[in-house]
């Protein structure tokens, strides 16, 4: 396997623009009252598509497929941009991976309470609360809020780390 090249430089105005975007997004996330951010509309569509895509492999794959695809899409794009050494694009995809943690943490923490409105695609018989079913299968249902809190914390750490990495890369160029 060949060596990867140097990271694509980010101009000072580009860095300022990206950091301003991240700051505004993080402010939006902190002040949002319902824990459903604007970008979560996209996450929801990708999540539901994952149920349909992985549904071809059976009911278990369909159950896990929503959350799986929701993370696979930004991870795959992050890997691509990492291989291409696209600094700003890699940081953005990394940021989106961890933003998905915020979105998912709310769903996990709702497993017992089941107060979130749910969207179901395909056969409604196979619908229901994914994380209730997942945590029940693993005998972890009583830890739903704890696990949700861990995923939330991971999301916030990653969302702070991505722009920090971008800033660090800029300083190294």
C-alpha positions as CSV (number, residue, x, y, z in Angstrom):
1,X,0.0,0.0,0.0
2,X,1.4,3.4,-1.0
3,X,2.0,6.3,1.2
4,X,-0.7,8.9,1.6
5,X,0.1,12.4,0.5
6,X,0.1,15.6,2.5
7,X,-3.2,16.9,3.9
8,X,-4.8,19.5,1.7
9,X,-4.2,23.0,3.2
10,X,-7.0,25.0,4.6
11,X,-6.8,28.7,4.1
12,X,-7.1,31.1,7.0
13,X,-10.5,32.4,5.7
14,X,-11.6,28.8,5.2
15,X,-10.6,27.9,8.7
16,X,-12.4,30.8,10.1
17,X,-15.5,29.9,8.2
18,X,-15.4,26.3,9.3
19,X,-14.8,27.2,12.9
20,X,-17.6,29.7,12.8
21,X,-19.9,27.0,11.4
22,X,-18.9,24.5,14.1
23,X,-19.4,27.2,16.8
24,X,-22.8,28.0,15.5
25,X,-23.8,24.4,15.2
26,X,-22.6,23.6,18.7
27,X,-24.5,26.6,20.0
28,X,-27.6,25.4,18.2
29,X,-27.1,21.9,19.8
30,X,-26.7,23.3,23.3
31,X,-29.7,25.6,23.0
32,X,-32.1,23.2,21.2
33,X,-35.1,22.4,23.3
34,X,-36.3,19.1,21.8
35,X,-33.0,17.3,21.1
36,X,-33.8,17.0,17.4
37,X,-31.4,19.2,15.4
38,X,-32.0,20.4,11.9
39,X,-29.5,17.8,10.5
40,X,-31.4,15.1,12.3
41,X,-34.0,15.2,9.5
42,X,-31.2,13.8,7.3
43,X,-30.2,11.3,9.9
44,X,-33.8,10.1,10.2
45,X,-34.1,9.5,6.4
46,X,-30.7,7.6,6.4
47,X,-31.8,5.6,9.5
48,X,-35.0,4.5,7.9
49,X,-33.3,3.6,4.6
50,X,-31.0,1.4,6.6
51,X,-34.0,-0.7,7.8
52,X,-35.1,-1.2,4.2
53,X,-31.6,-1.9,2.9
54,X,-30.5,-4.3,5.6
55,X,-34.1,-5.8,5.7
56,X,-33.1,-8.0,2.8
57,X,-30.8,-9.9,5.2
58,X,-33.6,-10.7,7.6
59,X,-35.4,-9.1,10.6
60,X,-32.3,-8.9,12.9
61,X,-30.3,-7.1,10.2
62,X,-33.3,-4.8,9.6
63,X,-33.5,-4.0,13.3
64,X,-29.8,-3.0,13.5
65,X,-29.7,-1.6,10.0
66,X,-31.2,1.7,10.8
67,X,-28.6,2.8,13.2
68,X,-25.9,0.9,11.3
69,X,-26.4,2.8,8.1
70,X,-26.9,6.1,9.9
71,X,-23.2,5.7,11.1
72,X,-21.8,3.9,8.1
73,X,-22.6,6.7,5.7
74,X,-20.6,9.5,7.4
75,X,-17.9,7.0,8.4
76,X,-17.5,5.8,4.8
77,X,-17.3,9.4,3.6
78,X,-14.8,10.2,6.4
79,X,-12.6,7.3,5.3
80,X,-12.8,8.5,1.7
81,X,-11.8,12.1,2.6
82,X,-9.1,10.8,4.9
83,X,-7.6,8.8,2.0
84,X,-7.9,11.8,-0.3
85,X,-6.3,14.0,2.4
86,X,-9.2,16.5,2.2
87,X,-8.7,18.2,5.5
88,X,-11.9,20.2,5.9
89,X,-14.1,17.5,4.4
90,X,-12.7,14.8,6.7
91,X,-13.2,17.0,9.7
92,X,-16.8,17.7,8.7
93,X,-17.6,14.0,8.2
94,X,-16.0,13.2,11.5
95,X,-18.1,15.9,13.1
96,X,-21.2,14.3,11.5
97,X,-20.3,10.9,12.8
98,X,-20.3,12.2,16.4
99,X,-23.4,14.4,15.8
100,X,-25.2,11.1,15.0
101,X,-24.3,10.1,18.6
102,X,-26.4,12.9,19.9
103,X,-29.3,11.9,17.8
104,X,-28.9,8.2,18.7
105,X,-28.5,8.9,22.4
106,X,-32.0,10.4,22.6
107,X,-33.4,7.3,20.9
108,X,-31.5,4.9,23.2
109,X,-32.5,6.8,26.4
110,X,-36.1,6.6,25.3
111,X,-36.2,2.8,25.1
112,X,-38.2,2.2,28.3
113,X,-40.3,5.4,28.2
114,X,-41.1,5.2,24.5
115,X,-42.4,8.8,24.3
116,X,-40.6,9.7,21.1
117,X,-42.8,9.8,18.0
118,X,-41.6,7.0,15.7
119,X,-41.4,6.8,11.9
120,X,-41.8,3.4,10.3
121,X,-41.1,2.4,6.7
122,X,-42.2,-0.8,5.1
123,X,-44.4,-3.3,7.0
124,X,-45.7,-1.6,10.2
125,X,-45.8,-5.1,11.9
126,X,-42.0,-4.9,12.0
127,X,-42.0,-1.3,13.3
128,X,-41.6,-0.3,16.9
129,X,-38.9,1.1,19.0
130,X,-35.5,-0.2,17.7
131,X,-33.6,0.5,20.9
132,X,-36.3,-1.1,23.1
133,X,-35.9,-4.3,21.0
134,X,-32.1,-4.1,20.9
135,X,-31.5,-3.4,24.6
136,X,-34.2,-6.0,25.5
137,X,-32.4,-8.7,23.4
138,X,-29.1,-7.9,25.2
139,X,-30.7,-7.7,28.7
140,X,-29.7,-4.1,29.0
141,X,-33.1,-2.3,28.9
142,X,-32.8,-1.1,32.5
143,X,-29.6,0.8,31.5
144,X,-31.2,2.7,28.6
145,X,-30.7,6.1,30.1
146,X,-27.1,5.3,31.2
147,X,-26.1,4.0,27.8
148,X,-27.8,7.0,26.2
149,X,-25.8,9.3,28.4
150,X,-22.6,7.6,27.5
151,X,-23.4,7.9,23.8
152,X,-24.3,11.5,24.3
153,X,-21.0,12.2,26.0
154,X,-19.1,10.5,23.3
155,X,-21.0,12.6,20.7
156,X,-20.1,15.9,22.5
157,X,-16.4,14.9,22.8
158,X,-16.2,14.0,19.2
159,X,-18.0,17.1,18.0
160,X,-15.5,19.2,20.0
161,X,-12.5,17.1,18.8
162,X,-13.3,17.4,15.0
163,X,-12.9,21.2,14.8
164,X,-10.0,21.0,17.2
165,X,-8.3,18.6,14.8
166,X,-9.0,20.9,11.9
167,X,-7.5,23.8,13.8
168,X,-4.5,21.7,14.7
169,X,-4.0,20.6,11.0
170,X,-4.1,24.2,9.9
171,X,-1.4,25.2,12.4
172,X,0.8,22.4,11.1
173,X,0.7,23.5,7.5
